[in-house]
Amino acid sequence: MDLRQSLDQPVSDYMLTGFAKVSFDDSIKDAARTMQKAGATEAVVMRDDDPIGIVTERDILYKVVAAGLDPSATKVRDVMSAPVAAVDSAAKVADAIAKMSKLGFRRLGVTRKGKLVGLVTQKSMVSGGLERHVILPELASPDALACPYCGATVGDRNELSIHIDHAHLGLGLLEGDPSKW
C-alpha cells in the first residue's frame, strides 16, 4: 500500500473496540488495575453508560504519582481529560493524525452516529498493532526534508525521524523501542 492509500484509509480500519472502561468515581488505583488487566494505556471514563472522559498512564504518572497524591484516595474524575476528543469512523487516517497533532493527543475516540464505538491511537495506526499500519511519509527536496504533518524543514532523515517522533508521535515510537510506548 502506498502512502496516499494508507493515509486515505478510514480510521475504523485501525480502531480498537475492546477498550478499557472505568467509572468516574473509581480510584486511580482501581483504574490502573483495570488498565493493566486489559493491557491498555488508557481507559474511557464512564458515568452511567455515557463516556465522559479518558484517563491515561501519563495522567496517572504526572497528575498523581509525580504530584505525590495517594492513588487509593484520588478519583478518576480528578485527573481525567474531558470530553473524549473524537473523529467519525469514516474519517481518514490523515485527518485523525492531523487532529491528534493539533490537539497534542495520542488517541481519539471513534464515533458512529454520535456514539463512541472505539479508540484510535497513534500506536495502532503507526506500529501495525492491528496487523496493519500507516506508512510514515518522508517528503524530500534536494537540500532538505519537510515534515509531512507540519511542514517543518529538517536537514536529513534522522532529524526528520526525531522531529516526527518528538513533535507528533511521542518519544520512542520511531526508535522501535516498544518499552517507550
Secondary structure, 3 states (H helix, E strand, C coil): CCHHHHHCCEHHHCCECCCEEEECCCEHHHHHHHHHHHCCCEEEEEECCEEEEEEEHHHHHHHHHCCCCCCCCCEHHHCCECCCCEEECCCEHHHHHHHHHHHCCCEEEEEECCEEEEEEEHHHHHCCCCCCCCCCCCEECCCCEECCCCCCEECCHHHHHHHHHHHHHCCCCCCCCHHHC
